[in-house]
């Protein structure tokens, strides 16, 4: 009975020893796992902090970009406003040129017919203005004797001529036209010559 008890006791202690060892191994594994989880959590936390910092930087960059975009849009709006004002001003100046040319043309025609003494003064004024027009890119269409060009001339009357070489030429300018920076803004109204029996083409 004593030996049996002793063996039972040894076996029991051995079982307890194995059980403790098993528990310790599981605890160690659990601790290792916890350490891994802690390390993962720490890495994840660090990544979150880094991502948060990146997001803040991106937000700031985005705000800067939006501010720049707003400033650019405001500048473009001002530019469009200035362009519109410039175009309106240019249209007004071109209208002024048209009125001046027409008035000067009529005065020269009247003086040539009724008071030739005024002609030198009118020609002088006209030439002074023409020099300024040239600087601004304005070219008058007021010459006679040249060939009719339908890009430049609007034929409002036709005169017969017995000289064939005068056919299709400008006999008289009734109202001058002008070109502004290469573009015809107003055609000259002219009387054209037509050879007897032919027609202006």
C-alpha positions as protocol buffer text, in pm:
chain_id: "A"
residue {
  index: 1
  type: UNK
  ca { x: 0 y: 0 z: 0 }
}
residue {
  index: 2
  type: UNK
  ca { x: 284 y: 240 z: 79 }
}
residue {
  index: 3
  type: UNK
  ca { x: 468 y: 178 z: -246 }
}
residue {
  index: 4
  type: UNK
  ca { x: 148 y: 223 z: -442 }
}
residue {
  index: 5
  type: UNK
  ca { x: 85 y: 554 z: -265 }
}
residue {
  index: 6
  type: UNK
  ca { x: 438 y: 666 z: -334 }
}
residue {
  index: 7
  type: UNK
  ca { x: 405 y: 587 z: -702 }
}
residue {
  index: 8
  type: UNK
  ca { x: 74 y: 765 z: -717 }
}
residue {
  index: 9
  type: UNK
  ca { x: 232 y: 1063 z: -553 }
}
residue {
  index: 10
  type: UNK
  ca { x: 522 y: 1065 z: -800 }
}
residue {
  index: 11
  type: UNK
  ca { x: 286 y: 1023 z: -1090 }
}
residue {
  index: 12
  type: UNK
  ca { x: 68 y: 1300 z: -957 }
}
residue {
  index: 13
  type: UNK
  ca { x: 366 y: 1533 z: -919 }
}
residue {
  index: 14
  type: UNK
  ca { x: 484 y: 1441 z: -1268 }
}
residue {
  index: 15
  type: UNK
  ca { x: 137 y: 1523 z: -1403 }
}
residue {
  index: 16
  type: UNK
  ca { x: 133 y: 1848 z: -1211 }
}
residue {
  index: 17
  type: UNK
  ca { x: 482 y: 1924 z: -1346 }
}
residue {
  index: 18
  type: UNK
  ca { x: 370 y: 1855 z: -1703 }
}
residue {
  index: 19
  type: UNK
  ca { x: 57 y: 2060 z: -1649 }
}
residue {
  index: 20
  type: UNK
  ca { x: 259 y: 2353 z: -1509 }
}
residue {
  index: 21
  type: UNK
  ca { x: 504 y: 2325 z: -1797 }
}
residue {
  index: 22
  type: UNK
  ca { x: 219 y: 2322 z: -2046 }
}
residue {
  index: 23
  type: UNK
  ca { x: 59 y: 2624 z: -1880 }
}
residue {
  index: 24
  type: UNK
  ca { x: 393 y: 2807 z: -1876 }
}
residue {
  index: 25
  type: UNK
  ca { x: 446 y: 2731 z: -2245 }
}
residue {
  index: 26
  type: UNK
  ca { x: 98 y: 2858 z: -2325 }
}
residue {
  index: 27
  type: UNK
  ca { x: 160 y: 3167 z: -2113 }
}
residue {
  index: 28
  type: UNK
  ca { x: 489 y: 3227 z: -2294 }
}
residue {
  index: 29
  type: UNK
  ca { x: 318 y: 3185 z: -2628 }
}
residue {
  index: 30
  type: UNK
  ca { x: 42 y: 3416 z: -2513 }
}
residue {
  index: 31
  type: UNK
  ca { x: 296 y: 3672 z: -2396 }
}
residue {
  index: 32
  type: UNK
  ca { x: 481 y: 3647 z: -2728 }
}
residue {
  index: 33
  type: UNK
  ca { x: 153 y: 3691 z: -2911 }
}
residue {
  index: 34
  type: UNK
  ca { x: 64 y: 3989 z: -2692 }
}
residue {
  index: 35
  type: UNK
  ca { x: 408 y: 4141 z: -2764 }
}
residue {
  index: 36
  type: UNK
  ca { x: 351 y: 4093 z: -3137 }
}
residue {
  index: 37
  type: UNK
  ca { x: 7 y: 4252 z: -3107 }
}
residue {
  index: 38
  type: UNK
  ca { x: 152 y: 4538 z: -2904 }
}
residue {
  index: 39
  type: UNK
  ca { x: 422 y: 4586 z: -3169 }
}
residue {
  index: 40
  type: UNK
  ca { x: 161 y: 4574 z: -3447 }
}
residue {
  index: 41
  type: UNK
  ca { x: -59 y: 4821 z: -3258 }
}
residue {
  index: 42
  type: UNK
  ca { x: 236 y: 5054 z: -3208 }
}
residue {
  index: 43
  type: UNK
  ca { x: 327 y: 5032 z: -3579 }
}
residue {
  index: 44
  type: UNK
  ca { x: -35 y: 5086 z: -3674 }
}
residue {
  index: 45
  type: UNK
  ca { x: -56 y: 5382 z: -3438 }
}
residue {
  index: 46
  type: UNK
  ca { x: 259 y: 5531 z: -3588 }
}
residue {
  index: 47
  type: UNK
  ca { x: 120 y: 5483 z: -3941 }
}
residue {
  index: 48
  type: UNK
  ca { x: -206 y: 5649 z: -3836 }
}
residue {
  index: 49
  type: UNK
  ca { x: -13 y: 5943 z: -3689 }
}
residue {
  index: 50
  type: UNK
  ca { x: 195 y: 5966 z: -4009 }
}
residue {
  index: 51
  type: UNK
  ca { x: -116 y: 5944 z: -4227 }
}
residue {
  index: 52
  type: UNK
  ca { x: -286 y: 6211 z: -4016 }
}
residue {
  index: 53
  type: UNK
  ca { x: 16 y: 6438 z: -4058 }
}
residue {
  index: 54
  type: UNK
  ca { x: 18 y: 6369 z: -4435 }
}
residue {
  index: 55
  type: UNK
  ca { x: -356 y: 6442 z: -4455 }
}
residue {
  index: 56
  type: UNK
  ca { x: -305 y: 6771 z: -4267 }
}
residue {
  index: 57
  type: UNK
  ca { x: -23 y: 6864 z: -4507 }
}
residue {
  index: 58
  type: UNK
  ca { x: -238 y: 6770 z: -4805 }
}
residue {
  index: 59
  type: UNK
  ca { x: -529 y: 6970 z: -4664 }
}
residue {
  index: 60
  type: UNK
  ca { x: -302 y: 7271 z: -4625 }
}
residue {
  index: 61
  type: UNK
  ca { x: -169 y: 7223 z: -4979 }
}
residue {
  index: 62
  type: UNK
  ca { x: -525 y: 7190 z: -5108 }
}
residue {
  index: 63
  type: UNK
  ca { x: -627 y: 7509 z: -4927 }
}
residue {
  index: 64
  type: UNK
  ca { x: -325 y: 7687 z: -5077 }
}
residue {
  index: 65
  type: UNK
  ca { x: -420 y: 7557 z: -5423 }
}
residue {
  index: 66
  type: UNK
  ca { x: -780 y: 7670 z: -5378 }
}
residue {
  index: 67
  type: UNK
  ca { x: -665 y: 8015 z: -5267 }
}
residue {
  index: 68
  type: UNK
  ca { x: -433 y: 8038 z: -5569 }
}
residue {
  index: 69
  type: UNK
  ca { x: -717 y: 7922 z: -5796 }
}
residue {
  index: 70
  type: UNK
  ca { x: -950 y: 8188 z: -5651 }
}
residue {
  index: 71
  type: UNK
  ca { x: -682 y: 8454 z: -5700 }
}
residue {
  index: 72
  type: UNK
  ca { x: -623 y: 8335 z: -6058 }
}
residue {
  index: 73
  type: UNK
  ca { x: -997 y: 8340 z: -6131 }
}
residue {
  index: 74
  type: UNK
  ca { x: -1020 y: 8692 z: -5990 }
}
residue {
  index: 75
  type: UNK
  ca { x: -724 y: 8801 z: -6206 }
}
residue {
  index: 76
  type: UNK
  ca { x: -885 y: 8643 z: -6514 }
}
residue {
  index: 77
  type: UNK
  ca { x: -1211 y: 8822 z: -6432 }
}
residue {
  index: 78
  type: UNK
  ca { x: -1024 y: 9153 z: -6408 }
}
residue {
  index: 79
  type: UNK
  ca { x: -840 y: 9075 z: -6735 }
}
residue {
  index: 80
  type: UNK
  ca { x: -1170 y: 9002 z: -6911 }
}
residue {
  index: 81
  type: UNK
  ca { x: -1313 y: 9326 z: -6773 }
}
residue {
  index: 82
  type: UNK
  ca { x: -1010 y: 9521 z: -6898 }
}
residue {
  index: 83
  type: UNK
  ca { x: -1028 y: 9355 z: -7241 }
}
residue {
  index: 84
  type: UNK
  ca { x: -1398 y: 9441 z: -7265 }
}
residue {
  index: 85
  type: UNK
  ca { x: -1328 y: 9802 z: -7164 }
}
residue {
  index: 86
  type: UNK
  ca { x: -1044 y: 9817 z: -7418 }
}
residue {
  index: 87
  type: UNK
  ca { x: -1267 y: 9680 z: -7695 }
}
residue {
  index: 88
  type: UNK
  ca { x: -1541 y: 9929 z: -7610 }
}
residue {
  index: 89
  type: UNK
  ca { x: -1287 y: 10212 z: -7607 }
}
residue {
  index: 90
  type: UNK
  ca { x: -1140 y: 10096 z: -7940 }
}
residue {
  index: 91
  type: UNK
  ca { x: -1489 y: 10074 z: -8096 }
}
residue {
  index: 92
  type: UNK
  ca { x: -1554 y: 10431 z: -7980 }
}
residue {
  index: 93
  type: UNK
  ca { x: -1225 y: 10556 z: -8125 }
}
residue {
  index: 94
  type: UNK
  ca { x: -1289 y: 10381 z: -8458 }
}
residue {
  index: 95
  type: UNK
  ca { x: -1633 y: 10542 z: -8472 }
}
residue {
  index: 96
  type: UNK
  ca { x: -1467 y: 10878 z: -8407 }
}
residue {
  index: 97
  type: UNK
  ca { x: -1226 y: 10812 z: -8695 }
}
residue {
  index: 98
  type: UNK
  ca { x: -1520 y: 10731 z: -8925 }
}
residue {
  index: 99
  type: UNK
  ca { x: -1701 y: 11053 z: -8830 }
}
residue {
  index: 100
  type: UNK
  ca { x: -1380 y: 11259 z: -8871 }
}
residue {
  index: 101
  type: UNK
  ca { x: -1301 y: 11107 z: -9210 }
}
residue {
  index: 102
  type: UNK
  ca { x: -1652 y: 11168 z: -9336 }
}
residue {
  index: 103
  type: UNK
  ca { x: -1660 y: 11529 z: -9212 }
}
residue {
  index: 104
  type: UNK
  ca { x: -1312 y: 11606 z: -9347 }
}
residue {
  index: 105
  type: UNK
  ca { x: -1399 y: 11444 z: -9680 }
}
residue {
  index: 106
  type: UNK
  ca { x: -1717 y: 11652 z: -9710 }
}
residue {
  index: 107
  type: UNK
  ca { x: -1533 y: 11973 z: -9616 }
}
residue {
  index: 108
  type: UNK
  ca { x: -1263 y: 11907 z: -9876 }
}
residue {
  index: 109
  type: UNK
  ca { x: -1523 y: 11838 z: -10146 }
}
residue {
  index: 110
  type: UNK
  ca { x: -1717 y: 12151 z: -10053 }
}
residue {
  index: 111
  type: UNK
  ca { x: -1403 y: 12368 z: -10042 }
}
residue {
  index: 112
  type: UNK
  ca { x: -1284 y: 12231 z: -10379 }
}
residue {
  index: 113
  type: UNK
  ca { x: -1613 y: 12331 z: -10538 }
}
residue {
  index: 114
  type: UNK
  ca { x: -1702 y: 12652 z: -10351 }
}
residue {
  index: 115
  type: UNK
  ca { x: -1401 y: 12795 z: -10166 }
}
residue {
  index: 116
  type: UNK
  ca { x: -1065 y: 12662 z: -10298 }
}
residue {
  index: 117
  type: UNK
  ca { x: -872 y: 12899 z: -10068 }
}
residue {
  index: 118
  type: UNK
  ca { x: -946 y: 12658 z: -9780 }
}
residue {
  index: 119
  type: UNK
  ca { x: -799 y: 12357 z: -9962 }
}
residue {
  index: 120
  type: UNK
  ca { x: -433 y: 12398 z: -9851 }
}
residue {
  index: 121
  type: UNK
  ca { x: -535 y: 12428 z: -9484 }
}
residue {
  index: 122
  type: UNK
  ca { x: -769 y: 12129 z: -9507 }
}
residue {
  index: 123
  type: UNK
  ca { x: -504 y: 11919 z: -9685 }
}
residue {
  index: 124
  type: UNK
  ca { x: -252 y: 12010 z: -9413 }
}
residue {
  index: 125
  type: UNK
  ca { x: -495 y: 11905 z: -9137 }
}
residue {
  index: 126
  type: UNK
  ca { x: -580 y: 11584 z: -9320 }
}
residue {
  index: 127
  type: UNK
  ca { x: -211 y: 11491 z: -9365 }
}
residue {
  index: 128
  type: UNK
  ca { x: -135 y: 11557 z: -8995 }
}
residue {
  index: 129
  type: UNK
  ca { x: -416 y: 11325 z: -8893 }
}
residue {
  index: 130
  type: UNK
  ca { x: -313 y: 11066 z: -9154 }
}
residue {
  index: 131
  type: UNK
  ca { x: 34 y: 11041 z: -8997 }
}
residue {
  index: 132
  type: UNK
  ca { x: -128 y: 10965 z: -8659 }
}
residue {
  index: 133
  type: UNK
  ca { x: -361 y: 10716 z: -8824 }
}
residue {
  index: 134
  type: UNK
  ca { x: -63 y: 10536 z: -8978 }
}
residue {
  index: 135
  type: UNK
  ca { x: 92 y: 10501 z: -8631 }
}
residue {
  index: 136
  type: UNK
  ca { x: -234 y: 10348 z: -8504 }
}
residue {
  index: 137
  type: UNK
  ca { x: -263 y: 10098 z: -8791 }
}
residue {
  index: 138
  type: UNK
  ca { x: -538 y: 10287 z: -8976 }
}
residue {
  index: 139
  type: UNK
  ca { x: -513 y: 10298 z: -9357 }
}
residue {
  index: 140
  type: UNK
  ca { x: -756 y: 10515 z: -9553 }
}
residue {
  index: 141
  type: UNK
  ca { x: -935 y: 10389 z: -9863 }
}
residue {
  index: 142
  type: UNK
  ca { x: -982 y: 10708 z: -10064 }
}
residue {
  index: 143
  type: UNK
  ca { x: -776 y: 10678 z: -10383 }
}
residue {
  index: 144
  type: UNK
  ca { x: -930 y: 10723 z: -10728 }
}
residue {
  index: 145
  type: UNK
  ca { x: -806 y: 10585 z: -11056 }
}
residue {
  index: 146
  type: UNK
  ca { x: -717 y: 10243 z: -10922 }
}
residue {
  index: 147
  type: UNK
  ca { x: -893 y: 9918 z: -11010 }
}
residue {
  index: 148
  type: UNK
  ca { x: -1219 y: 9841 z: -10827 }
}
residue {
  index: 149
  type: UNK
  ca { x: -1156 y: 9590 z: -10547 }
}
residue {
  index: 150
  type: UNK
  ca { x: -1479 y: 9458 z: -10397 }
}
residue {
  index: 151
  type: UNK
  ca { x: -1295 y: 9379 z: -10073 }
}
residue {
  index: 152
  type: UNK
  ca { x: -1229 y: 9753 z: -10037 }
}
residue {
  index: 153
  type: UNK
  ca { x: -1496 y: 9924 z: -10247 }
}
residue {
  index: 154
  type: UNK
  ca { x: -1874 y: 9935 z: -10250 }
}
residue {
  index: 155
  type: UNK
  ca { x: -1986 y: 10047 z: -10597 }
}
residue {
  index: 156
  type: UNK
  ca { x: -2290 y: 10273 z: -10556 }
}
residue {
  index: 157
  type: UNK
  ca { x: -2293 y: 10417 z: -10912 }
}
residue {
  index: 158
  type: UNK
  ca { x: -2150 y: 10332 z: -11254 }
}
residue {
  index: 159
  type: UNK
  ca { x: -2032 y: 10582 z: -11518 }
}
residue {
  index: 160
  type: UNK
  ca { x: -1985 y: 10504 z: -11883 }
}
residue {
  index: 161
  type: UNK
  ca { x: -1641 y: 10570 z: -12032 }
}
residue {
  index: 162
  type: UNK
  ca { x: -1524 y: 10567 z: -12391 }
}
residue {
  index: 163
  type: UNK
  ca { x: -1169 y: 10473 z: -12284 }
}
residue {
  index: 164
  type: UNK
  ca { x: -1138 y: 10098 z: -12244 }
}
residue {
  index: 165
  type: UNK
  ca { x: -834 y: 10123 z: -12011 }
}
residue {
  index: 166
  type: UNK
  ca { x: -1048 y: 10311 z: -11757 }
}
residue {
  index: 167
  type: UNK
  ca { x: -1302 y: 10028 z: -11733 }
}
residue {
  index: 168
  type: UNK
  ca { x: -1338 y: 9876 z: -11385 }
}
residue {
  index: 169
  type: UNK
  ca { x: -1153 y: 10165 z: -11219 }
}
residue {
  index: 170
  type: UNK
  ca { x: -1263 y: 10401 z: -10939 }
}
residue {
  index: 171
  type: UNK
  ca { x: -1384 y: 10725 z: -11098 }
}
residue {
  index: 172
  type: UNK
  ca { x: -1481 y: 10896 z: -10774 }
}
residue {
  index: 173
  type: UNK
  ca { x: -1491 y: 10823 z: -10400 }
}
residue {
  index: 174
  type: UNK
  ca { x: -1822 y: 10937 z: -10251 }
}
residue {
  index: 175
  type: UNK
  ca { x: -1738 y: 10826 z: -9897 }
}
residue {
  index: 176
  type: UNK
  ca { x: -1394 y: 10709 z: -9782 }
}
residue {
  index: 177
  type: UNK
  ca { x: -1339 y: 10376 z: -9610 }
}
residue {
  index: 178
  type: UNK
  ca { x: -1059 y: 10250 z: -9392 }
}
residue {
  index: 179
  type: UNK
  ca { x: -862 y: 9943 z: -9288 }
}
residue {
  index: 180
  type: UNK
  ca { x: -770 y: 9890 z: -8924 }
}
residue {
  index: 181
  type: UNK
  ca { x: -476 y: 9659 z: -8853 }
}
residue {
  index: 182
  type: UNK
  ca { x: -519 y: 9468 z: -9177 }
}
residue {
  index: 183
  type: UNK
  ca { x: -897 y: 9431 z: -9153 }
}
residue {
  index: 184
  type: UNK
  ca { x: -1142 y: 9635 z: -9362 }
}
residue {
  index: 185
  type: UNK
  ca { x: -1367 y: 9813 z: -9112 }
}
residue {
  index: 186
  type: UNK
  ca { x: -1558 y: 10020 z: -9367 }
}
residue {
  index: 187
  type: UNK
  ca { x: -1556 y: 9993 z: -9745 }
}
residue {
  index: 188
  type: UNK
  ca { x: -1523 y: 10309 z: -9953 }
}
residue {
  index: 189
  type: UNK
  ca { x: -1840 y: 10403 z: -10143 }
}
residue {
  index: 190
  type: UNK
  ca { x: -1732 y: 10469 z: -10500 }
}
residue {
  index: 191
  type: UNK
  ca { x: -1843 y: 10546 z: -10852 }
}
residue {
  index: 192
  type: UNK
  ca { x: -1688 y: 10300 z: -11096 }
}
residue {
  index: 193
  type: UNK
  ca { x: -1614 y: 10333 z: -11467 }
}
residue {
  index: 194
  type: UNK
  ca { x: -1768 y: 10101 z: -11723 }
}
residue {
  index: 195
  type: UNK
  ca { x: -1656 y: 10079 z: -12082 }
}
residue {
  index: 196
  type: UNK
  ca { x: -1945 y: 10167 z: -12316 }
}
residue {
  index: 197
  type: UNK
  ca { x: -2119 y: 9845 z: -12408 }
}
residue {
  index: 198
  type: UNK
  ca { x: -1949 y: 9652 z: -12123 }
}
residue {
  index: 199
  type: UNK
  ca { x: -2020 y: 9625 z: -11751 }
}
residue {
  index: 200
  type: UNK
  ca { x: -1825 y: 9640 z: -11423 }
}
residue {
  index: 201
  type: UNK
  ca { x: -1732 y: 9292 z: -11301 }
}
